[in-house]
Amino acid sequence: MKFRVLIDQDEDGFFVAHVPSLPGCVTQGSTRPEVVANAQEAIAAYLESLNERGEAIPPSTEEELVEVAI
């Protein structure tokens, strides 16, 4: 399965990953590759938890790029 992951860098230089379609699924890492690996682990754990509780996997979120003239 594929999930959209949003990655930002915080004020301390850490990378923070959010998975919009999985509420509360957030992780961080010192580097971009580390945060991506951590996100993969967090998503797997989240899905395992849903499965154990018999809950459905939420659908992936849609993304649209919007151009704005400034």
N, C-alpha and C positions, 0 to 999 in steps of 0.2 A: 504494500500500500504506500501511497505517497501523501504527504501532508505539507502544507505551506508553512514555512517557519520564517518568522520575522526576526532579524538580528540587528540589534543596536549596540553601540558602545557607550557605556556609562561614564560618569565623570571621573571614575577611578581607573579607567582604561580597560575594564573587564567587558567582555562581550556577553550580551544577554539575549537569549532566544525565547520567543513566545510562539505558541502554536494556537492560532486563532480559533480553529475548529474544536480544540480540546481545552475548555475553560480551566484555568489554573495550571496548565502545563507550561512551566517556565523553568529555564535552567541557565547556567552561565559557564564561562570558561575564560582562561587567560588569553587564548588565541582563537581566531575564527575556526580553524580545524578542530580545536578542542571543544568549542561550543557546539559545533555540528555533531560531533561524536556524542556529546552529552545529550543533545536533543534527541538523537536516535534512541539512546537508552531511556530517556524520559518518556518518549512516545510509546516505546515497547512496554514499559511498566504501566503506563496509563491504560493502554489497550488490554493488558493482562488483568488489571483491576476491573475494568468494565466487564470483561468476559467472566471473571469470577462472580460478579454480582448479577450476571445475566442481563446486562444492559447493552443496548445497541451502540454501535460506533457512530458518532455524529458524522454527517456528510462534510466533505471538505468545503472550505469557504472559497468563494469566487473572488477574483481580483480583476480590477479594471484600472488601467492607467489613464489618468485624465490630464490633458494638457491645458495649462492656463497661461494666457498671455499677460505679461507684466511690463 
